[in-house]
Amino acid sequence: MFALLPDHTPERLTVIINGEAVSVVPGFTAAAAMLLHLSGATRTTAISGEGRAPYCMMGVCFDCLMEINGEPNQQGCLVIVSAGMRINAQQGNPGVQA
């Protein structure tokens, strides 16, 4: 569903999405990287388990919640990728971290 423009060939970096190494463009957000790689649900809801994906891509709707570098409930649309970053789909309600 999502793709880069054919003439867009900048440098790349590698992130880990759901355990798989993925090459992305520096400056991408974690949500954009996940959408480009999965093009589907990036989390499940706490109540019904229904799949959800980033919607607004500007930090308003919270549908982009994901686990980034082991920290749950991160708004992926507001986090810029870095080399080696670990991005995982968030499953249900991970609870409050103490």
C-alpha positions, 0 to 999 in steps of 0.5 A: 500500500505504501511505497517510496517514490522511484527516484527517492534513493537516499541513504538507509538505516536498519531498524528491527520491526517485530523481530525482522531487520528492515531498511528505512530512510533516515527521518522516517517516524516509527509509525511510517516505517511500520506502515511501509513494512506491514501495511496493515494493523500495527497494534491491537485494542485492549478490549476487543483485540481488533487490529488498528493502524496509525490514523492521523500521523500527528500525535492526536488520535493515539492509534499509533501506539507501539512498543519502541526499544522495550517501552510500550505505549509510545506514539510511533508517529512522533518518534524518529527512527534511529539505527538499531531501533526495535519497533514492535506492534503493541498487543492489547493493553500492556498496563501501566509501567511503574 
